[in-house]
Amino acid sequence: MSRVYNFSAGPAVLPEQVLREAAEEMLDYKGCGMSVMEMSHRSRVFDDLIDETAADFRELLHIPDNYKVLFLQGGASLQFAMIPMNLMKNRVADYIVTGQWAKKAYQEAQKYGRANKIASSEDETFSYIPDCSDLPISPDADYVYICENNTIYGTKYKKLPNTKGKLLVSDVSSCFLSEPMDVTKYGIVYGGVQKNIGPAGMVISIVREDLITEDVLPGTPTMMQFKTHAENRSMYNTPNCYCIYICGKVFKWLKSMGGLEAMKERNEKKAALLYNFLDESQLFQGTVRREDRSLMNVPFVTGDKEMDAKFVAAAAEAGFVNLKGHRSVGGMRASIYNAMPIEGVEKLVEFMKDFEKENR
Ligand SMILES: *Cc1c(COP(=O)(O)O)cnc(C)c1O
């Protein structure tokens, strides 16, 4: 067996220890004689599992009691609709468009009310985060929406926008649990787990309790009301049991690594290795404004499409896979999520140095 260094943006690398444990428990989870995939979500065993998973998640993020943690399906993309359906009481919301995912959320919200684009970085291919200190927030906005880490473009908000008292809603799919986060700054903060946490097929949404009401847009399906899931501990219907189980293992792994402070330090170290090299390199360049750089997704280019393709192919041959940039931007992108070991980034940088020597 040989594992590659997987720089995929998502679904993405998982901690090897988690995969090994899951493999060991595949045929017999804790003496049940069956895998977690095969058991009823109404069983005592699964009930304990989901409770423990939620508790570990709350502990990692220090989530206050007045927030609910929901394990939902439909991907982050379904939240693009679920959020306006549950929050747009005045049918007005403000969106800051810093990439494809923010744009999709903004476009989806237009179906339900007046979604205003109050800032954007599209003029420079989303390579920066706009100044959000004094935006034209709508007086009747139900919320202000951001995508905190832009997976495709590699930018991250280092400071949250000044929402002038309005509720902040944030998509943290690609930076979830990469560093500590002050949950009290948000009305809703959510992310698809397939980037930095677990397998595809689930979103974790952290929702402030007072926002979970029956007062939703007319016609909102039962399955799309936060209340439905909050009242049923995310088991109104059959949840993504196996995904919850793997996420639970990742939470234990994060705790064993020292929690989110320690992850932040580790992630900063990994990102610095790569960014420092890019800043020195004569062949490769980063594409993002320095102060807005993501710790998780690092896009870079050579400036020559053929050279980019040559690099991606040579890297894959050497065991560094999924380095091709998103189809909408080209070039390369290294996603260096929590589960990417430091040595993976060190070896990638060595490989890039060698490639540069040979191709200049
Ligand atoms: C991947 C991604 C999404 C979309 O996730 P799906 O689960 O495929 O719907 C949304 N937002 C961000 C920031 C992402 O990285």
PDBQT file of the ligand as one rigid body, heavy atoms in Angstrom, charges set to zero:
ROOT
HETATM    1  C1  LIG A 401     -17.084  23.276  -1.748  1.00  0.00    +0.000 C 
HETATM    2  C2  LIG A 401     -17.730  24.501  -1.250  1.00  0.00    +0.000 A 
HETATM    3  C3  LIG A 401     -19.119  24.693  -1.332  1.00  0.00    +0.000 A 
HETATM    4  C4  LIG A 401     -20.048  23.698  -1.988  1.00  0.00    +0.000 C 
HETATM    5  O1  LIG A 401     -20.164  22.537  -1.257  1.00  0.00    +0.000 OA
HETATM    6  P1  LIG A 401     -21.164  21.380  -1.672  1.00  0.00    +0.000 P 
HETATM    7  O2  LIG A 401     -21.153  20.536  -0.448  1.00  0.00    +0.000 OA
HETATM    8  O3  LIG A 401     -20.595  20.704  -2.864  1.00  0.00    +0.000 OA
HETATM    9  O4  LIG A 401     -22.486  21.974  -1.947  1.00  0.00    +0.000 OA
HETATM   10  C5  LIG A 401     -19.645  25.849  -0.796  1.00  0.00    +0.000 A 
HETATM   11  N1  LIG A 401     -18.866  26.774  -0.220  1.00  0.00    +0.000 NA
HETATM   12  C6  LIG A 401     -17.529  26.632  -0.133  1.00  0.00    +0.000 A 
HETATM   13  C7  LIG A 401     -16.700  27.692   0.521  1.00  0.00    +0.000 C 
HETATM   14  C8  LIG A 401     -16.918  25.498  -0.646  1.00  0.00    +0.000 A 
HETATM   15  O5  LIG A 401     -15.586  25.353  -0.557  1.00  0.00    +0.000 OA
ENDROOT
TORSDOF 0
